[in-house]
Amino acid sequence: ARIRACRGRCRDRADRPGPLAHRRQREEAVAAAAREGTSGQAVTPFVLAYLHEHSDGETRRVNRDLIVANAGLAGAIASAYATL
């Protein structure tokens, strides 16, 4: 079912950085926030901006793919619900 739902839009997991790369990038972002004196509620926006800047746009692509996949899932659920 997942393969059909992707319709060629889903990326192969082999194309994505692994969890260790994500952890390392996240730790670097949090350390950079601390170095710059960012704290409290400002940390999350700082980390997100840092990750976007240092991932060559990968975070934006991943988020876009997630939005598209969620929209497709919502459509499939709505269609199934309409047939009840």
C-alpha positions as CSV (number, residue, x, y, z in Angstrom):
1,A,0.0,0.0,0.0
2,R,2.8,2.4,0.8
3,I,4.4,1.9,-2.6
4,R,1.1,2.7,-4.3
5,A,0.5,5.7,-2.1
6,C,3.9,7.2,-3.0
7,R,3.3,6.9,-6.7
8,G,7.0,7.5,-7.3
9,R,7.2,10.6,-5.1
10,C,8.7,9.0,-2.0
11,R,12.5,9.0,-1.8
12,D,14.4,5.8,-1.1
13,R,15.7,5.7,2.5
14,A,19.2,5.1,1.1
15,D,19.1,8.7,-0.3
16,R,18.7,10.2,3.2
17,P,21.3,10.9,5.8
18,G,21.2,8.4,8.6
19,P,20.3,9.1,12.3
20,L,23.9,9.7,13.3
21,A,24.2,12.5,10.7
22,H,21.0,14.0,12.0
23,R,22.1,13.8,15.6
24,R,25.4,15.3,14.8
25,Q,23.8,18.2,12.9
26,R,21.3,18.8,15.6
27,E,24.1,18.8,18.3
28,E,26.1,21.3,16.2
29,A,23.0,23.5,15.9
30,V,22.3,23.4,19.6
31,A,26.0,24.2,20.4
32,A,25.9,27.1,17.9
33,A,22.8,28.5,19.6
34,A,24.6,28.3,23.0
35,R,27.7,30.0,21.6
36,E,25.6,32.8,20.4
37,G,23.7,33.1,23.7
38,T,20.4,31.9,22.2
39,S,18.1,30.4,24.9
40,G,14.6,29.7,25.8
41,Q,11.9,29.9,23.1
42,A,14.5,31.3,20.6
43,V,16.4,28.0,20.5
44,T,14.0,26.1,18.3
45,P,13.8,28.8,15.5
46,F,17.6,29.1,15.7
47,V,18.1,25.3,15.3
48,L,15.6,25.1,12.4
49,A,17.3,28.0,10.6
50,Y,20.8,26.5,11.3
51,L,19.8,23.1,10.0
52,H,18.2,24.6,6.8
53,E,21.4,26.7,6.2
54,H,23.8,23.8,6.8
55,S,21.8,21.1,5.0
56,D,22.0,22.5,1.4
57,G,18.2,22.8,1.4
58,E,17.7,19.2,2.4
59,T,15.4,20.2,5.3
60,R,13.2,22.1,3.0
61,R,13.0,19.2,0.5
62,V,12.2,16.8,3.3
63,N,9.5,19.0,4.7
64,R,7.9,19.5,1.3
65,D,7.9,15.7,0.7
66,L,6.3,15.3,4.1
67,I,3.6,17.8,3.3
68,V,2.8,16.2,-0.1
69,A,2.7,12.7,1.5
70,N,0.4,14.0,4.3
71,A,-1.9,15.6,1.7
72,G,-2.1,12.4,-0.3
73,L,-2.8,10.4,2.9
74,A,-5.6,12.9,3.8
75,G,-7.1,12.5,0.4
76,A,-7.0,8.7,0.7
77,I,-8.7,8.8,4.1
78,A,-11.3,11.2,2.9
79,S,-12.1,9.0,-0.1
80,A,-12.3,5.9,2.1
81,Y,-14.5,7.7,4.6
82,A,-16.8,8.9,1.8
83,T,-17.5,5.3,0.8
84,L,-18.8,4.4,4.2
